[in-house]
Amino acid sequence: RSGLLGAQSHTLRQHTPDSPAARSGLLGARLKAVVAYPKAGAAEATRRFPVVVLCNSWVMNWWEYAVKQQEWAAAGYVVLMYVARGWWESEGEVTAAGPLEVDDARRVLDTVETRAADWHADPSRIATAGVSYGGGLAVLTAAADSRVTAAVSLSGWGNINRALAGQGAPNLFWYEVLKLSGSPWVGMGRLSKSVSPHFRAILAGNRSEEVVGWCRTRSPEAHLQDLCGGGRATPVLLSNNAEDRLFAPDAALLYRQALHGAGCRVETMIHEGIHAMAELPGMLGFSDAVATSSPLWSRVLAFLDANLKPGAAPPPPPPPALSFQLRQPEASVFKNYVPVYLDFDSWPSPRVQPSSYRLRGDALAPPQARDVAAPSPPPKAEECTRRLAYGPDTGFSGGAPLHTALGRGVAREVSRNVPPRLSPPQVPLLSPFVSAAAGVQIKSYRRAINSSSAALFVAPPQAAPLRVCGIPNATFHASSSMDRFQLAARVFSMAPNGELELLSFGARDVWHRGPDPPYLRPDDVRDNWDVPAGGAGEVVVRMAALCTDVPAGNAVALGLSLHDPTRAAANSDVALRVDVGCCGASALWLPVVGASGGAAL
């Protein structure tokens, strides 16, 4: 009977690829694996069940998916969870989702075929799935092996360069977390010596052909033809979190567009919370009942049923292309609140229109006068250029940024590769964790802004609530006193008393001027600034995707500085100056939801 579970623990001997090093035994690895499957009775001896192959997250072990294995086996799936090479009991070294890990995953599929009779498995119906590291490998495996008929990526990535150094601004905190947690002395993994030099190169703005190729190999977006082309159109479920600073929500939406454009069938969900937070309650067995009534795991199971059990039940209505959780003030892991999602049948959606707020002096000119209480005043002639000086003390941080040994270690690690006088990294760990755990937003104030190193442009107060859902962008007409610089942009909802609630932020580093190198492909991240030395041009800063409301009476505000404490700055010279045009050439673009709103789940 399918309700009775069988479970086995295995050590999988992985076959090695046909290469001299492989034939010498240098690349093979024994992997830890656990399988759970329905136990067929005598009357069902020939019945075969679809298969879900799960891979561990970074630093996690086989027990990560123990609850899901039992739940899904009871639902009629053979669920094999394996531990990728270099982690815990699995042999080998971690090469960060490289070709060796993908080849290992293909050998896991071989094992499923070999043991199909023992496990009552149907190897013609296989899905790969995982969280974080496992989510990225799930899609890479699906691209590499046509035996995979569907893939689920939860808190995963589409482009590893965009994750580690989005818009050329390297991610300080997550760089150190990934490096340290994979160190052998921590005892959870054995990071290959080949990985850290590539991490350091990315952190230092190195965009050499070798570094780009290393990132490309590990990026699902570089393998879209294999995954989506040739008639495959592999179904993919993507789920990411709005406060994730590693695999950010804006990158997830760009990933979604790349998959959709290549021909894959894509479902996408964006939830509130930090990295892997939406997944955690269900992995602990709480699923849709405790902490939040999250629809995530029920959507995952529905996705598996639709693609691995076709015809088993009447087909449900087609799922939305994108479900985006609306940010709610009461949201907290300590409260059993009902989350609200906006559903969009297509993305980009005709219900979401980009609205531009032009920089006019120290104000933001609203896109439509009917949306605001009063028009913005005309700028004064002397305010048409705003000069910013480099400085880490901007007043935007809110709360207490932590000067940590972790951050100082990053500075020492890259001191030989980055410009001198790298600012002491501030790693603001508190804000996203406090916000996610307690539903408390960390705020700053207009009066605290340092006017020499930061600028704040404020729109008139909203006459009616404003709903924003999508990716905000800021476009600046800028010139710099030095070739390298960083522009950090932040969008706020400003209360009448000057209190600033951070809605979204992003940073853009300019490391190289001139055209992009010829070896870049369309799917590669492009972050050169094609402006001659001493010249002026457009700098676009993409910010994290969001779905939130700006209440009536509050004003949209745009903050700008040359320093983001979470990102390595291309230049931290105190003599750096950047001029930004504010007579209409620069603008904030917000994705505004029309009056039709969105349906709640």
Phi, psi and omega in degrees: 000142187291343178282345178268128189259142167251145179217137179221146173254134184228153164249115186269124173275114183276130173294153181254150179294160184278084177216160180305316180295322180293317182294337178278357177088011185280335188255346182292151180212140173269127185248140174284135180215148176228133181237138173236138185209154175294141178264110181282139176282182183300323181286347182243025187300333182261002182288143179237141185247147176295162189240138170241123178255119182251140175241146185295157170282168176306128180071355184272163184243187186298331183288353181305319185251020185302317181293314181295324177302313182293318180298313185285328175295320177295335179272004175098034178235146164274122187240109179253122176249126177238155179260121184297158183305142176088354180251132174052241186277350179284141182284176175086189180237152179283120175251018173063062175060038179272189181302327180294317179295320179293319177296321175302315181298322179293326177289330173298319176297324175301318180296321177301316179296318182295321184260016185304317182294319181295324186260003184056041185264147174253098184290358174274355179230088183235133170241142171256146184206160177175169178249134175061245179304318178293329178291318176297316179293330178300316181284321176300320178294317179299323179292327185275342188220117184288354175292341178277124184257351177199155181221144179235120179242111180251121184054040179257190184232157173252327181223115187291329177293320178296328180287313185278331184212055180303133182055031178076004182255098187297144183274103187295308187296310184288332173303312183290321179300312181297318183292312184290319183292337177269000182289141181302327184291341175287331173093004181256330182210170180232091182288129179299144179295346180280346187278311185303318177301325178289320175301315181295321179296317178297318181297330182266011178077019180284119179241040179293163181299324180293317180293317178299319179295321178299315179293319182299317180302327186261011184247117177306328181297340179276357184236031186293325181297319179292325184277320190247337186273183177062024180084000182289308181047049185304128175291135181227132172253121177251138175218126179222173187239142190291335180258013179288121180268353178263292178259083194290156184293329177294321176296324179296320179290324175295321176299314179301316180294323179295316178297313181298316181295332180276351176112359177285153173268119191236132166248138183227137174231137173237123183248163169287153176121169180272189185304123176065014182289320180295332182281332192300312182304317180293326178290337176270359177099001182273337177046239189263018188247323188250149179075293173220154175276066185283136178274005190303301188290330174293326176292322178298313181295321177297322177297316178296316180300317183294328186257342179247347178231052181297137178084356181288337180209164176304135183296134177285168175301149180301136179290158177294155177294324181217131170243118186241120181288132178282131178294128183238135182302328184275359184297131179194147177290347180267000183237136177270078181261161179263112182289151177251129178244141170266126180260135178235125182289337176217159177213128358301150184258140175295345178281348181246119182244131176291127181242130185261134172248107184281140175286119179231100185065235176258019182240165170252120177283123184291155182290326182220131184296330183292344182273354187230166183282329183206149178289157180281148180287153178293147181287152171279152185302320185285352181263009185284347173230131179250120181265133177244137174256146178293137174182135180287342181271088183261335186088357182273345194301315184070137182067215185230097173302142185260118170280109189240161174299329177301312180293318180296326177296323177299316181299318179293322184299323187250009187299334181276351187245346184247165180303154180296164178061042173300130184296145177300117186297133171257128181247098183282084184282334192289315193304304183294327181289316179296317180298314183290322186281320188245356182070024181252124179274133175279126188241160170232182187226147182302322183291343182272354184291131177277109189288346178277326182252001182210157177225146178231123179249126190238132175275163174298156180301148178288132174282337179218159179302146180241123178258126182240129182211112182141207184255117173281147175226148172237131180246121183241136169270111192226156169223150186232146177285346179226159184294324184253140177194168175236138170245123179246125182244146180220137176254131181237156162256114185258123178285164180303333180274007179088004178288131184252118173259121182290126177261317181197161179204164177194163180222145178233121176260134171256107177261326187226135173262158179102179182292160177295151178300149183292343183278355179286142176258166181303330182275356179279153174289132181243118184225015172290155177250106187278066179225132180294158179304132181084353182269175179242152180191184184273132174239123180257128177246114177272137180248166183297138178298147182212163173217105188204170177247137168261115186292157174301139182095336174274161181241144170286134179226145179242121176259144182220135176208179178254018184211125171243119186294345180266355185233144176291130180275137177295335180208126178238029177287129183294345178275355182294134175226139177230130177258132181241128178289134181225042175244029178111344180284336179257148185204153168259130179248121179246137176278101187262129178278134181289182186296340182291343177063215181209152180279138177274143177288000000 
